[in-house]
Amino acid sequence: MTSFGFIGTGHLGSMLVRKFVQMEAVDSGDILASNRTPEKADRLAQVTNIRISTNRTVAELSDVIFICVRPLEVADVLKELEFLLTPEKLLISVAGDVSLKALRELCSSRVVRAFPSMTSERLKGVTLLAFGDNATAADRHLTSQLFRTIGEVAHVEETDFEVLADLTSCAPGYFAALLREFVLAAKCRGIEEELAERLVKETFLGTALLLEDESFQGLITSVATKGGITEAGVKVIREDAPAMFDRLFLATQARHDQVKKRTVLAER
Ligand SMILES: NC(=O)c1ccc[n+]([C@@H]2O[C@H](COP(=O)([O-])OP(=O)(O)OC[C@H]3O[C@@H](n4cnc5c(N)ncnc54)[C@H](OP(=O)(O)O)[C@@H]3O)[C@@H](O)[C@H]2O)c1
């Protein structure tokens, strides 16, 4: 029987526990979790029936340990547990900007990086996966199977993680921000904000469903008839959006570089 540990029960850690239990990917009796502020872990235990303990006990008693703390907190957590994180254990880190190489240096467990998306709350979206050179075929299988219960998985090169995380994990925030601007532009034209938000949300959900079996270009072609209104709007997006998305990738890359510099300092 495999036992699972979760260190950090914040937004992502608690979502993973709730969804893995709900999807019966893991039995709640096989999960032990810890959190810096114990009350938060207690609240999760109340809704999932998992057991709560300290970081040390979680590391000691679990075969598979999920590290769900923020990037700058990873080094401290792993240093505290270093003597427990042996090669018999599998460590799955969801922290951005902490490389497989850094994880290998901080402990001797087998290591995997997973980058899930909060869209797994609705069993949709993609978890990016990259495996340490000490991860076994069984580790790859187990990790992929687990995350497949709460959405799609993509095995990717670790070097692509940052750009791909923009497309998967950050994208729900970007889509919401874009749609909010759409609503505000309608408000400037005299439409009540609440009404505009309701209409855009419903249309967005319908669009997402159409995209289940249609490419972006296919959908554009079917909505934007030649010489019609939608075509005029699509032309504006094609002219203005490339510069905006280019700036978005530059801004997120700069932020990754800052965090990576600070995580390297934290590892020392
Ligand atoms: N949120 C997302 O959409 C998302 C997506 C992909 C990956 N991630 C990654 O997931 C990680 C967590 O993100 P999050 O959004 O869940 O952040 P969060 O809500 O701040 O959760 C982090 C949790 O870690 C706990 N913690 C901090 N230090 C600890 C320690 N020494 N021992 C035990 N627990 C400790 C915190 O406890 P307290 O209650 O005391 O604060 C908090 O509950 C990050 O590394 C992030 O890069 C997040």
Ligand as a Chemical Component Dictionary entry (heavy atoms), coordinates in Angstrom:
data_LIG
# 
_chem_comp.id                   LIG 
_chem_comp.type                 NON-POLYMER 
_chem_comp.pdbx_formal_charge   0 
_chem_comp.three_letter_code    LIG 
# 
loop_
_chem_comp_atom.comp_id 
_chem_comp_atom.atom_id 
_chem_comp_atom.alt_atom_id 
_chem_comp_atom.type_symbol 
_chem_comp_atom.charge 
_chem_comp_atom.model_Cartn_x 
_chem_comp_atom.model_Cartn_y 
_chem_comp_atom.model_Cartn_z 
_chem_comp_atom.pdbx_ordinal 
LIG N1  N1  N 0  -1.971 28.373 -7.060 1  
LIG C1  C1  C 0  -1.746 27.892 -8.288 2  
LIG O1  O1  O 0  -2.535 28.072 -9.236 3  
LIG C2  C2  C 0  -0.488 27.076 -8.543 4  
LIG C3  C3  C 0  -0.345 26.392 -9.763 5  
LIG C4  C4  C 0  0.797  25.619 -9.990 6  
LIG C5  C5  C 0  1.787  25.542 -9.019 7  
LIG N2  N2  N 1  1.647  26.239 -7.867 8  
LIG C6  C6  C 0  2.711  26.136 -6.854 9  
LIG O2  O2  O 0  2.134  25.607 -5.687 10 
LIG C7  C7  C 0  2.859  26.102 -4.554 11 
LIG C8  C8  C 0  1.839  26.578 -3.528 12 
LIG O3  O3  O 0  1.077  27.615 -4.108 13 
LIG P1  P1  P 0  -0.293 28.082 -3.422 14 
LIG O4  O4  O 0  -0.950 28.982 -4.384 15 
LIG O5  O5  O -1 -1.015 26.893 -2.880 16 
LIG O6  O6  O 0  0.300  28.948 -2.199 17 
LIG P2  P2  P 0  -0.320 29.127 -0.737 18 
LIG O7  O7  O 0  -1.808 29.150 -0.814 19 
LIG O8  O8  O 0  0.414  30.257 -0.103 20 
LIG O9  O9  O 0  0.084  27.766 0.003  21 
LIG C9  C9  C 0  1.350  27.518 0.520  22 
LIG C10 C10 C 0  1.129  26.750 1.813  23 
LIG O10 O10 O 0  2.394  26.311 2.297  24 
LIG C11 C11 C 0  2.354  26.403 3.712  25 
LIG N3  N3  N 0  3.719  26.441 4.241  26 
LIG C12 C12 C 0  4.651  27.398 4.109  27 
LIG N4  N4  N 0  5.798  27.058 4.728  28 
LIG C13 C13 C 0  5.581  25.832 5.290  29 
LIG C14 C14 C 0  6.361  24.959 6.063  30 
LIG N5  N5  N 0  7.617  25.252 6.413  31 
LIG N6  N6  N 0  5.806  23.792 6.447  32 
LIG C15 C15 C 0  4.531  23.471 6.119  33 
LIG N7  N7  N 0  3.731  24.265 5.386  34 
LIG C16 C16 C 0  4.247  25.436 4.974  35 
LIG C17 C17 C 0  1.607  27.682 3.969  36 
LIG O11 O11 O 0  1.152  27.699 5.311  37 
LIG P3  P3  P 0  0.420  28.962 5.997  38 
LIG O12 O12 O 0  -0.995 28.536 6.143  39 
LIG O13 O13 O 0  1.105  29.170 7.298  40 
LIG O14 O14 O 0  0.605  30.152 5.072  41 
LIG C18 C18 C 0  0.498  27.614 2.930  42 
LIG O15 O15 O 0  -0.656 26.961 3.402  43 
LIG C19 C19 C 0  3.789  27.203 -5.060 44 
LIG O16 O16 O 0  5.108  26.734 -5.048 45 
LIG C20 C20 C 0  3.317  27.473 -6.473 46 
LIG O17 O17 O 0  4.409  27.773 -7.343 47 
LIG C21 C21 C 0  0.537  26.989 -7.582 48 
# 
loop_
_chem_comp_bond.comp_id 
_chem_comp_bond.atom_id_1 
_chem_comp_bond.atom_id_2 
_chem_comp_bond.value_order 
_chem_comp_bond.pdbx_ordinal 
LIG N1  C1  SING 1  
LIG C1  O1  DOUB 2  
LIG C1  C2  SING 3  
LIG C2  C3  SING 4  
LIG C2  C21 DOUB 5  
LIG C3  C4  DOUB 6  
LIG C4  C5  SING 7  
LIG C5  N2  DOUB 8  
LIG N2  C6  SING 9  
LIG N2  C21 SING 10 
LIG C6  O2  SING 11 
LIG C6  C20 SING 12 
LIG O2  C7  SING 13 
LIG C7  C8  SING 14 
LIG C7  C19 SING 15 
LIG C8  O3  SING 16 
LIG O3  P1  SING 17 
LIG P1  O4  DOUB 18 
LIG P1  O5  SING 19 
LIG P1  O6  SING 20 
LIG O6  P2  SING 21 
LIG P2  O7  DOUB 22 
LIG P2  O8  SING 23 
LIG P2  O9  SING 24 
LIG O9  C9  SING 25 
LIG C9  C10 SING 26 
LIG C10 O10 SING 27 
LIG C10 C18 SING 28 
LIG O10 C11 SING 29 
LIG C11 N3  SING 30 
LIG C11 C17 SING 31 
LIG N3  C12 SING 32 
LIG N3  C16 SING 33 
LIG C12 N4  DOUB 34 
LIG N4  C13 SING 35 
LIG C13 C14 SING 36 
LIG C13 C16 DOUB 37 
LIG C14 N5  SING 38 
LIG C14 N6  DOUB 39 
LIG N6  C15 SING 40 
LIG C15 N7  DOUB 41 
LIG N7  C16 SING 42 
LIG C17 O11 SING 43 
LIG C17 C18 SING 44 
LIG O11 P3  SING 45 
LIG P3  O12 DOUB 46 
LIG P3  O13 SING 47 
LIG P3  O14 SING 48 
LIG C18 O15 SING 49 
LIG C19 O16 SING 50 
LIG C19 C20 SING 51 
LIG C20 O17 SING 52 
# 
